[in-house]
Amino acid sequence: MHKYFLLILCLCLSGCGFHPRGPMALSPPLQNLYLQTADPYGQLTRNLRLYLKMSGVHLAKTPADAASILDILSENTSEQLLNISGTQTTRQYNLILTVTYQVTDSHGNLLVSAQTATETRPLTIDANQMLSGSNQAISLYQQMRQAIVYDIMSRLASREISAILTASKPTHS
């Protein structure tokens, strides 16, 4: 019985476009990485650490112990008012999350210049349900952080970034 349920669940999920996001292969300079951020215990950082570990990356305890440093330069949230109902009871917003990051080596040399990842989600708030609107905004920001982590990982795993990192690797004679 459970086998049939799992089969049906897999078919339904694949039919709606859901694909599990598995680990990504990062280039060797990123395999020993220090994650530098102003918010080391924030959700973005926790999600990023988890995804890096899933991808087989060793997270160094200090910048000096790492081959590369992923530096989260900023994480900014904002709201853009889109619409107010005629009775002023319903408002529509775009929630915006922007994260800027770069990659340096342990000596501070820039390997990958500042990159920006942005996610936007629409939010409708009814003035009579302010608390549920607040909870919905929190949930949407969580989803946006997860999507940005995936964007960062995809960018770091890209051929372009891999080529930059392997080209900047010093050669030993």
Secondary structure, 3 states (H helix, E strand, C coil): CHHHHHHHHHHHHHHCCCCCCCCCCCCHHHCEEEEEECCCCCHHHHHHHHHHHHCCCEECCCHHHCCEEEEEEEEEEEEEEEEECCCCCEEEEEEEEEEEEEEEECCCCEEEEEEEEEEEEEEEEEHHHHHHHHHHHHHHHHHHHHHHHHHHHHHHHCHHHHHHHHHCCCCCC
